[in-house]
Amino acid sequence: MTSFKQLSAALALSALASVASAAPQTYVIDNTHTFPRFSYSHFGYSTQLSSFSNTQGKVVLDAEAKTASVDVEIDIKSVNTGFADFNGHLQGEDFLDTARFPKATFKSTRVVFEGDKPKAIEGQLTIKGVTKPVTLTVTSFQAMPHPMMKKPTIGANAYTQIKRSEFNAGKYVPYVGDDVRIDIAIEAIAP
């Protein structure tokens, strides 16, 4: 009888250990390898590409349960068009209005998996105090120990499209395109 109790206790501990090892892992965004970019039509002449240089946040991933959450904050004052004057122009009231709204945020509401990898991230995007639902399409995902830091690390590329006029940034529409594609390359490392 004692051996049955010991076996039961061992099985229970083993089950708890496997649940504990499958716990969600938190990853902190690596700002040096995370680049939100945006592109839009400029009078139909060309597609303009710009980025933001300062991003922070976290990703929580439970690979076994196939669940995740994403929380990103972008410093809008770090907009980079390649020209300081144009950076200032986009930070003005007609566009990003960084004096009143210095941050943009994305908070996931659901992550959709295909097999072992996320394929879409649904969430709430806030720009200039306006919050709208968006879905990020994930085009690549990698989870493995970082070869140099030897820590669990994830990386992904994803995109979505918004109408800037819906975020109170519609100056010069339709001449300057209303449709804005947002791409993000993200890497995040377990602390």
trRosetta pair geometry for C-beta under 8 A, 3 or more apart (Angstrom, degrees):
i j d omega theta_ij theta_ji phi_ij phi_ji
1 4 5.7 -52 -156 31 37 113
1 5 6.7 34 149 -16 67 103
2 5 5.7 -55 -153 37 37 111
2 6 6.2 36 151 -19 68 107
3 6 5.5 -52 -144 39 35 113
3 7 6.1 38 154 -21 66 105
4 7 5.7 -53 -146 37 29 112
4 8 6.3 31 153 -19 63 106
5 8 5.7 -53 -146 37 31 112
5 9 6.2 30 154 -18 65 106
6 9 5.7 -53 -146 37 30 110
6 10 6.2 32 153 -20 64 106
7 10 5.7 -54 -146 37 30 112
7 11 6.3 30 154 -18 64 106
8 11 5.8 -55 -148 37 29 110
8 12 6.3 30 153 -19 64 107
9 12 5.7 -54 -147 36 31 112
9 13 6.3 30 154 -16 65 106
10 13 5.8 -55 -147 39 30 109
10 14 6.2 34 153 -22 64 107
11 14 5.5 -53 -146 36 31 114
11 15 6.4 33 154 -20 64 103
12 15 5.8 -53 -150 34 31 111
12 16 6.5 29 152 -16 64 105
13 16 5.6 -54 -147 38 33 111
13 17 6.2 36 153 -22 66 105
14 17 5.6 -53 -147 34 31 112
14 18 6.6 28 155 -17 64 103
15 18 6.0 -55 -150 36 31 107
15 19 6.5 30 152 -17 64 105
16 19 5.6 -55 -149 37 34 111
16 20 6.2 35 153 -21 67 106
17 20 5.6 -53 -146 36 32 112
17 21 6.4 28 156 -17 65 105
18 21 5.8 -53 -144 37 33 108
18 22 6.4 25 156 -14 64 110
19 22 5.9 -66 -150 42 31 106
19 23 7.5 64 146 -58 59 77
20 23 5.8 -15 -168 -30 41 113
22 62 6.8 60 159 -164 78 97
22 64 4.1 -55 -148 41 113 152
22 65 6.8 112 158 -30 113 90
23 62 7.1 -87 162 -113 26 102
24 60 5.0 29 165 173 127 99
24 61 6.5 159 -156 81 80 26
24 62 4.0 -61 -91 -64 76 95
24 65 7.7 -51 -73 36 84 127
24 67 7.3 -62 -94 86 114 102
25 60 7.2 169 82 -154 38 56
25 61 5.6 -22 59 65 87 81
25 62 7.3 145 10 -85 67 47
25 63 7.7 4 17 -12 115 95
25 152 6.0 -53 176 110 152 154
25 190 5.8 -49 176 -99 111 122
26 58 5.8 -8 -169 -177 95 127
26 59 7.5 153 -156 83 49 45
26 60 5.1 -23 -99 -101 69 80
26 190 6.8 110 82 -127 55 74
26 191 7.1 -6 96 6 102 101
27 58 6.4 153 79 -161 50 72
27 59 4.6 -12 60 61 106 93
27 60 7.5 -178 19 -82 72 32
27 61 6.7 14 -3 7 116 108
27 152 7.2 -108 -91 112 103 95
27 153 7.2 112 -137 -135 125 39
27 154 5.4 -82 -77 26 174 108
27 188 3.5 93 137 129 114 111
27 189 6.0 133 -158 52 87 10
27 190 5.5 -57 -100 -68 69 57
28 57 8.0 167 -155 96 54 34
28 58 5.5 -35 -105 -103 51 88
28 188 6.0 175 78 -161 23 88
28 189 6.1 -33 58 64 79 68
28 190 7.6 109 9 -126 80 15
28 191 5.7 63 -8 -61 125 91
29 34 5.2 1 -177 -40 105 163
29 55 6.1 -89 147 121 146 93
29 56 5.6 167 64 -152 124 35
29 57 4.7 51 -13 57 135 70
29 58 6.4 -117 -18 -76 83 35
29 59 7.3 100 -66 -13 79 90
29 72 6.9 92 -65 -116 153 83
29 186 6.5 -63 -130 -159 100 100
29 187 7.5 107 -155 82 58 47
29 188 4.9 -44 -91 -98 43 95
30 33 4.6 12 105 40 117 99
30 34 6.0 146 78 -23 60 101
30 187 4.5 -31 46 96 120 97
30 188 6.1 -168 -5 -98 80 32
30 189 5.5 65 -57 -7 111 105
31 34 5.8 -65 -123 41 30 108
31 54 6.4 2 -157 -142 126 51
31 55 5.7 169 -122 61 78 65
31 56 6.2 -22 -75 -78 111 70
33 155 7.6 -56 135 -115 125 116
33 185 7.5 -90 161 126 68 102
33 186 7.9 90 115 -169 78 26
33 187 4.0 -7 104 33 121 132
34 55 4.7 -110 112 74 121 130
34 184 7.2 3 -172 -176 83 95
34 185 6.6 -168 -140 97 40 65
34 186 4.8 29 -125 -124 98 60
34 187 5.9 -135 -63 34 80 66
34 188 7.7 48 -73 -61 127 74
35 51 5.5 -22 -174 -158 97 133
35 52 7.6 160 -159 61 54 62
35 55 7.6 -166 -90 3 20 137
35 184 7.1 175 88 -149 47 53
35 185 4.9 13 48 50 91 101
36 51 6.5 144 87 -158 51 72
36 52 4.8 2 67 38 103 111
36 55 5.9 129 -8 -78 107 139
36 72 7.9 127 -63 160 129 139
36 74 5.4 -42 29 -107 155 139
36 182 6.7 -12 -169 -170 96 97
36 183 7.4 158 -156 87 47 48
36 184 4.7 -16 -101 -103 70 93
37 49 6.3 -4 -178 -169 119 89
37 50 6.8 161 -156 87 71 38
37 51 4.4 -36 -100 -96 76 85
37 52 7.8 -153 -80 11 37 70
37 182 7.3 157 83 -156 48 49
37 183 4.7 -11 61 62 99 95
37 184 7.3 177 19 -82 67 42
37 185 7.9 32 -4 1 107 91
38 49 7.8 164 85 -148 39 47
38 50 5.7 -17 60 65 83 87
38 51 7.5 161 15 -91 65 37
38 180 5.4 1 -171 178 112 109
38 181 6.7 159 -153 82 57 50
38 182 5.1 -20 -99 -100 85 68
38 183 7.5 178 -82 21 35 69
39 47 5.2 27 176 169 115 103
39 48 6.3 173 -147 82 64 49
39 49 4.9 -15 -97 -97 100 66
39 50 7.5 160 -83 20 51 65
39 180 7.1 154 72 -158 38 63
39 181 4.9 -13 56 57 92 101
39 183 7.5 22 -1 0 105 108
40 47 7.1 167 81 -152 19 68
40 48 5.8 -16 60 52 72 97
40 164 7.3 -7 -99 -24 148 133
40 176 6.7 48 132 169 125 84
40 177 4.4 -167 -178 68 89 111
40 179 6.8 162 -128 88 83 55
40 180 4.8 -33 -75 -104 109 75
40 181 7.4 177 -69 18 56 70
41 44 5.8 22 172 -80 120 40
41 46 7.7 162 -149 89 55 30
41 47 6.0 -42 -92 -99 54 65
41 48 7.7 123 -143 9 7 84
41 176 7.1 171 92 -164 67 44
41 177 3.4 96 43 -39 91 130
41 179 7.4 43 5 60 103 92
42 45 5.5 -48 94 52 87 96
42 46 5.4 -7 48 63 109 76
42 47 7.4 160 5 -113 85 15
42 48 4.7 78 -39 -32 120 114
42 176 6.0 -6 -125 -125 51 84
42 177 7.4 -67 -52 2 31 95
43 175 5.4 -3 -104 171 73 87
43 176 6.5 -25 -49 -80 62 60
48 81 7.6 -10 176 -145 115 102
50 79 6.3 14 160 -173 125 91
50 80 6.3 169 -168 83 80 49
50 81 4.5 -30 -112 -98 116 67
50 82 7.6 -121 -111 -7 76 83
50 90 7.3 140 -179 -69 171 173
51 79 7.7 157 90 -153 34 50
51 80 5.1 -19 68 60 80 101
52 55 6.3 97 106 -56 113 97
52 74 5.0 47 118 -170 165 114
52 75 6.7 159 -180 67 115 63
52 76 6.9 -62 -118 -114 129 36
52 78 5.0 81 -169 90 76 98
52 79 5.8 -36 -98 -92 74 49
52 80 6.9 154 -104 10 21 87
53 75 7.7 -49 71 71 67 110
53 78 4.0 -126 50 171 83 116
53 80 5.4 75 -39 -27 105 129
54 74 7.3 122 89 -163 64 55
54 75 3.8 -11 88 38 117 128
54 77 7.9 -9 43 70 131 78
54 78 3.9 159 16 -42 99 163
55 72 6.4 -13 -172 -167 107 100
55 73 7.1 157 -157 82 58 49
55 74 5.2 -20 -106 -105 86 71
55 75 7.2 -134 -73 12 40 79
55 186 7.9 -101 119 -111 147 91
56 72 7.7 154 87 -154 35 55
56 73 5.3 -17 67 62 82 98
56 75 8.0 53 3 -28 95 97
57 70 7.4 46 143 177 133 67
57 71 4.8 -164 -163 104 106 65
57 72 4.0 -105 -8 -107 168 42
57 73 5.4 152 -66 11 98 72
58 70 8.0 -167 98 -146 46 42
58 71 5.5 8 54 56 75 102
58 188 6.9 117 -144 -154 45 138
59 68 6.5 -7 -177 -172 92 110
59 69 7.2 173 -154 86 50 50
59 70 5.2 -6 -109 -106 83 72
59 71 7.7 -174 -78 26 41 66
59 154 6.4 -93 85 68 146 138
59 186 7.7 113 -42 141 134 135
59 188 4.9 140 22 62 113 167
60 68 6.3 166 88 -154 58 58
60 69 4.8 11 49 47 103 93
61 67 7.8 164 -153 92 42 51
61 68 4.6 -2 -107 -108 68 103
61 143 7.2 -143 122 -106 160 140
61 154 6.4 102 -7 -51 156 160
62 65 4.1 3 122 40 123 108
62 66 7.3 -53 96 10 81 16
62 67 4.8 11 51 57 110 89
62 68 7.0 -160 26 -72 63 58
63 66 7.2 19 -174 -76 32 49
63 116 6.7 24 -170 -166 96 94
63 143 6.6 -169 -89 106 134 168
66 113 4.3 -93 -170 15 112 164
66 116 7.4 -119 -97 -130 101 42
67 111 6.8 121 -163 57 42 110
68 108 7.3 -4 113 100 81 165
68 111 4.1 -18 61 37 97 164
68 118 6.1 -59 33 -72 148 132
68 121 7.8 -65 94 -110 117 103
69 108 5.2 -172 -153 66 58 119
69 111 7.0 -136 -78 -19 33 120
70 106 6.8 -15 118 115 106 103
70 107 7.5 174 92 -148 64 31
70 108 4.1 84 42 -25 84 125
70 111 7.0 109 -12 -75 103 119
70 121 5.6 6 18 -161 143 142
70 123 6.7 -88 69 -59 103 155
71 105 7.8 -15 -169 -168 69 101
71 106 7.6 180 -145 91 29 62
71 107 5.5 15 -114 -115 75 76
71 108 7.2 -96 -59 13 55 84
72 105 6.7 159 87 -155 59 55
72 106 4.5 8 53 52 105 98
72 107 7.9 -157 30 -69 62 45
72 184 7.6 -11 -149 -151 169 161
72 186 7.7 -87 -99 -108 132 139
73 103 5.5 -19 -169 -165 97 121
73 104 7.5 155 -157 79 49 45
73 105 5.2 -16 -103 -103 69 85
74 78 7.6 -124 175 50 77 111
74 103 6.7 141 71 -160 50 64
74 104 4.6 -13 58 60 107 94
74 105 7.4 -167 18 -77 74 36
75 78 4.4 65 95 -4 103 113
75 102 6.8 -17 -151 159 67 90
75 103 6.4 -37 -103 -102 43 72
76 79 6.2 5 178 -41 57 101
76 91 7.3 139 135 -118 94 83
76 96 5.1 -178 172 178 127 130
76 98 4.9 -161 103 -105 108 100
76 101 6.7 22 32 116 156 79
76 102 5.8 -166 44 -173 98 37
76 103 6.2 -165 -6 -98 96 15
76 104 5.4 96 -65 -17 107 95
76 127 7.9 118 -90 -140 136 84
77 91 6.4 53 -120 -122 61 130
77 98 4.8 125 -79 -175 77 145
77 102 5.5 -13 -27 -149 108 92
79 87 5.4 163 94 -145 92 83
79 90 5.4 -116 128 95 158 131
79 91 6.3 -170 34 -65 131 89
79 96 6.6 -167 -41 -16 148 167
79 98 7.8 -133 -2 -60 116 139
80 87 6.5 -8 -110 -99 35 119
81 86 4.4 -86 80 105 150 119
81 87 5.4 -161 18 -68 99 67
81 90 6.5 141 -43 -8 130 139
82 86 7.5 7 62 58 67 131
83 86 4.2 61 80 17 109 110
83 87 6.7 -170 90 -16 53 82
84 87 5.4 -49 -149 29 33 117
84 88 6.7 32 154 -16 64 102
85 88 5.8 -57 -158 36 33 111
85 89 6.5 37 145 -23 66 104
86 89 5.0 -44 -145 32 41 119
86 90 6.4 38 156 -16 68 100
87 90 6.2 -60 -153 38 28 105
87 91 6.5 25 150 -19 63 111
88 91 5.5 -59 -147 37 33 113
88 92 7.1 54 150 -44 61 91
89 92 5.8 -38 -168 -2 35 119
89 95 7.3 60 136 10 65 143
90 95 4.8 -89 -155 105 54 153
90 96 5.5 45 151 -1 77 115
91 95 7.2 -5 -14 76 8 109
91 96 5.4 -46 -119 66 38 116
91 97 7.6 140 172 -63 49 7
91 98 4.2 -41 -157 13 94 124
91 99 7.7 97 156 -28 95 74
92 95 5.8 68 63 27 75 93
92 96 7.5 88 48 45 38 72
92 97 7.0 -13 132 -81 31 52
93 97 4.8 49 -127 -100 44 95
93 99 7.5 -32 -74 34 79 116
93 100 7.9 56 -114 8 80 118
94 97 7.8 147 23 -57 20 89
94 169 7.4 94 144 -146 50 60
94 171 4.0 24 173 -38 113 153
95 169 5.1 54 -155 -155 45 102
95 171 6.4 -79 -68 31 71 121
96 101 7.1 -136 164 81 67 105
96 127 7.7 -80 -133 -174 73 102
96 128 7.0 -151 -160 -67 41 101
96 169 6.6 30 -72 -116 41 133
97 100 5.1 -21 152 43 108 102
97 101 5.3 55 96 28 95 103
97 128 5.7 74 49 -119 118 104
97 168 7.9 -23 6 113 138 112
97 169 7.8 -136 -1 -93 97 94
98 101 6.5 -84 -115 74 30 61
98 102 5.2 63 -170 -106 77 60
99 102 7.7 29 -116 -64 6 86
100 128 7.8 50 91 -144 105 72
100 129 7.8 -42 132 -27 107 122
101 104 7.7 55 152 -70 105 67
101 127 7.3 87 149 177 142 47
101 128 4.7 174 38 -115 173 44
101 129 5.7 -115 -98 -26 126 83
104 125 7.3 3 176 -175 103 83
104 126 6.3 180 -157 90 59 64
104 127 4.7 3 -121 -98 112 75
105 124 8.0 12 107 104 93 86
105 125 7.5 175 91 -150 50 42
105 126 4.7 10 52 47 89 109
106 123 5.5 78 179 110 84 138
106 124 7.2 167 -149 82 49 47
106 125 5.1 -10 -101 -102 85 72
106 126 7.7 -166 -73 20 40 70
106 134 7.6 -64 -129 58 109 121
106 136 7.8 55 -176 -40 148 130
107 123 5.4 -174 91 -169 39 116
107 124 5.2 -8 58 54 89 95
108 111 5.9 11 179 -55 146 88
108 121 5.2 -72 -113 -175 118 99
108 122 6.7 92 -157 77 76 48
108 123 4.0 -78 -108 -80 38 123
109 122 5.3 -58 60 110 93 93
109 123 5.1 160 -1 -107 76 52
109 124 6.5 79 -38 -21 111 87
109 133 7.7 -39 13 -128 141 101
110 121 7.8 173 91 -156 49 44
110 122 4.5 9 57 52 90 114
110 123 7.7 -165 32 -63 53 65
111 118 5.0 -51 179 -124 110 122
111 120 7.4 169 -157 90 48 53
111 121 5.2 -11 -110 -110 79 75
111 122 7.5 -155 -76 26 33 71
112 118 6.8 101 73 -155 46 72
112 119 5.7 -58 102 61 94 86
112 120 4.2 9 46 57 117 96
112 121 7.6 -145 21 -71 74 32
112 122 7.2 65 -20 -13 101 100
113 116 7.2 -42 -173 -166 120 10
113 117 6.6 150 -152 83 81 27
113 118 5.5 -61 -96 -96 66 48
113 119 6.7 108 -152 4 21 86
114 117 6.2 -24 65 71 75 80
114 118 7.8 72 17 -176 73 14
114 119 4.1 44 -4 -32 114 134
117 138 7.3 -154 151 115 98 138
117 141 4.5 156 -157 64 111 136
118 121 6.3 32 168 -62 134 90
118 138 5.0 93 109 -5 88 166
118 141 5.8 136 46 -84 80 157
118 156 7.2 -14 64 -115 116 149
119 137 7.4 -20 162 -156 66 64
119 138 5.4 -142 -147 52 23 105
120 135 5.5 -5 -172 -178 111 107
120 136 6.7 154 -159 79 55 55
120 137 5.9 -24 -104 -108 80 50
120 138 6.3 -136 -68 4 28 91
121 135 7.0 155 76 -160 44 57
121 136 4.2 -6 56 55 98 108
121 138 6.5 85 -16 -48 95 105
121 158 6.4 1 21 -154 118 162
122 133 7.0 0 -174 -170 90 102
122 134 7.7 178 -148 93 51 40
122 135 5.0 -22 -98 -104 71 84
122 136 7.9 -154 -69 23 26 70
123 133 7.3 173 99 -145 24 65
123 134 6.5 -21 69 62 69 76
123 135 7.8 130 20 -99 62 41
123 136 7.3 0 25 -2 108 103
124 131 5.2 8 180 -173 109 108
124 132 7.3 155 -152 76 64 25
124 133 6.1 -45 -96 -95 61 55
124 134 7.7 116 -127 20 16 78
125 131 7.0 161 81 -148 39 57
125 132 5.7 -23 62 64 90 77
125 133 7.7 106 15 -150 82 10
125 134 4.6 19 -9 8 124 128
125 160 7.7 -159 -47 85 148 152
125 162 7.0 -108 87 -79 154 144
126 129 7.0 -2 -176 -128 100 13
126 130 6.8 165 -148 79 61 37
126 131 4.5 -23 -92 -91 87 81
127 130 6.1 -24 69 58 65 89
127 167 4.3 11 82 -163 114 142
127 169 7.1 -50 133 -14 124 134
128 167 5.3 120 36 165 115 88
128 168 5.0 -133 117 64 146 110
128 169 6.2 171 -19 -47 150 102
129 168 7.9 -4 58 30 90 140
130 166 7.0 180 143 139 145 67
130 167 4.7 -173 66 -132 132 61
130 168 5.9 153 -26 2 138 102
132 162 7.0 121 80 -134 141 117
132 166 6.0 47 -68 136 156 126
132 167 7.1 -99 -3 -74 127 90
134 160 4.7 70 171 173 119 158
134 162 6.3 -48 -100 -76 130 104
135 160 6.2 157 80 -113 43 116
136 158 4.1 43 166 157 113 130
136 159 6.7 145 -153 65 74 16
136 160 4.9 -76 -95 -44 57 109
136 184 7.4 -34 -140 33 136 116
137 158 6.1 167 79 -156 39 78
137 159 5.8 -22 55 61 91 73
137 160 6.9 143 5 -79 76 62
138 141 5.7 19 166 -49 129 110
138 156 5.6 -46 -144 -170 107 123
138 157 7.3 119 -160 79 59 49
138 158 4.7 -36 -97 -94 56 102
139 157 4.9 -44 60 94 100 102
139 158 6.5 172 6 -95 77 40
139 159 6.9 25 -21 5 118 99
140 155 7.8 -11 115 116 99 88
140 156 6.3 174 90 -147 62 52
140 157 4.7 37 41 30 97 102
141 154 7.3 -15 -168 -171 84 98
141 155 7.4 166 -150 88 41 52
141 156 4.6 0 -103 -103 72 96
142 154 6.7 164 88 -154 55 53
142 155 4.9 -1 55 55 100 93
142 156 7.4 -174 21 -71 63 55
143 152 7.4 4 -174 -172 88 91
143 153 7.5 179 -146 91 49 45
143 154 4.7 -12 -100 -103 80 88
144 152 7.9 -149 134 -142 15 58
144 153 6.7 -22 73 62 52 84
145 150 5.9 1 175 -150 117 43
145 151 6.7 156 -151 76 75 16
145 152 6.0 -52 -97 -89 60 44
145 153 6.7 78 -162 15 21 90
146 149 4.1 12 92 47 135 95
146 150 6.5 -71 71 -16 81 16
146 151 5.3 7 23 52 114 70
146 152 7.7 46 -12 112 82 4
146 153 4.0 78 -59 -18 92 141
146 189 6.3 -3 -41 -119 141 110
147 150 7.9 7 -177 -68 14 55
149 153 7.3 100 60 -53 119 129
149 189 6.6 3 88 -147 157 140
151 189 5.4 63 98 -173 128 101
151 190 5.1 -152 168 60 104 88
151 191 8.0 -127 -166 106 145 3
152 189 7.5 141 87 -159 52 55
152 190 4.1 42 62 -4 96 134
153 187 6.6 2 -179 -173 108 95
153 188 7.0 166 -155 86 64 43
153 189 4.9 -19 -105 -105 89 73
153 190 7.1 -114 -68 3 48 79
154 187 7.3 173 91 -150 47 52
154 188 5.4 -8 60 59 90 91
155 185 7.7 2 -173 -179 98 76
155 186 6.6 176 -149 95 56 56
155 187 4.4 -13 -101 -101 96 78
155 188 7.5 169 -81 18 50 63
156 185 7.8 -173 94 -149 44 43
156 186 5.4 -4 57 58 81 98
157 183 7.1 -5 -171 -174 90 97
157 184 7.3 176 -148 89 48 50
157 185 5.2 -13 -103 -103 84 70
157 186 7.6 169 -85 19 36 71
158 183 7.4 167 89 -153 40 55
158 184 5.6 -9 61 57 84 91
158 186 7.5 -12 18 9 101 114
159 181 6.1 0 -172 -178 118 97
159 182 6.4 162 -153 87 65 52
159 183 4.5 -22 -98 -100 98 71
159 184 7.4 169 -84 16 49 65
160 181 7.6 171 89 -153 35 57
160 182 5.4 -7 60 58 80 100
161 179 5.9 -3 -176 -168 115 95
161 180 6.9 159 -156 81 64 43
161 181 5.1 -32 -99 -100 85 65
161 182 7.2 173 -93 16 31 74
162 166 6.7 -120 176 54 95 119
162 167 6.9 33 150 -20 135 123
162 179 7.7 155 83 -150 34 50
162 180 5.4 -21 65 63 82 95
162 182 6.5 24 5 -10 106 116
163 166 4.6 83 80 -5 97 107
163 167 7.8 164 95 0 58 83
163 170 7.9 13 154 -94 88 107
163 178 4.9 6 -151 153 87 102
163 179 6.3 -37 -98 -90 65 51
163 180 7.3 134 -120 15 16 85
164 167 5.8 -67 -160 45 47 102
164 169 4.4 -78 173 86 100 101
164 170 5.7 156 105 -84 85 59
164 173 7.4 -175 70 -64 101 123
164 178 5.9 -143 37 -159 83 55
164 180 5.0 75 -50 -17 100 129
165 168 7.8 47 -171 -77 37 17
165 169 7.1 -119 -84 66 27 53
165 170 3.1 50 -106 -89 79 130
165 173 5.4 -33 -65 -13 120 165
165 178 5.2 -25 -10 -142 109 113
166 170 8.0 92 -10 -60 35 115
170 173 4.5 -44 -175 0 90 130
170 178 6.4 10 -132 -119 94 96
171 176 7.6 15 103 52 66 130
172 175 5.1 -77 174 62 87 102
172 176 4.1 44 111 19 121 111
173 176 6.6 -73 -76 69 46 71
173 177 7.6 11 -117 161 79 16
173 178 4.5 53 -129 -74 125 98
174 177 7.4 15 -170 -115 62 37
174 178 6.2 -48 -118 -23 69 106
177 180 7.2 147 109 -67 102 61
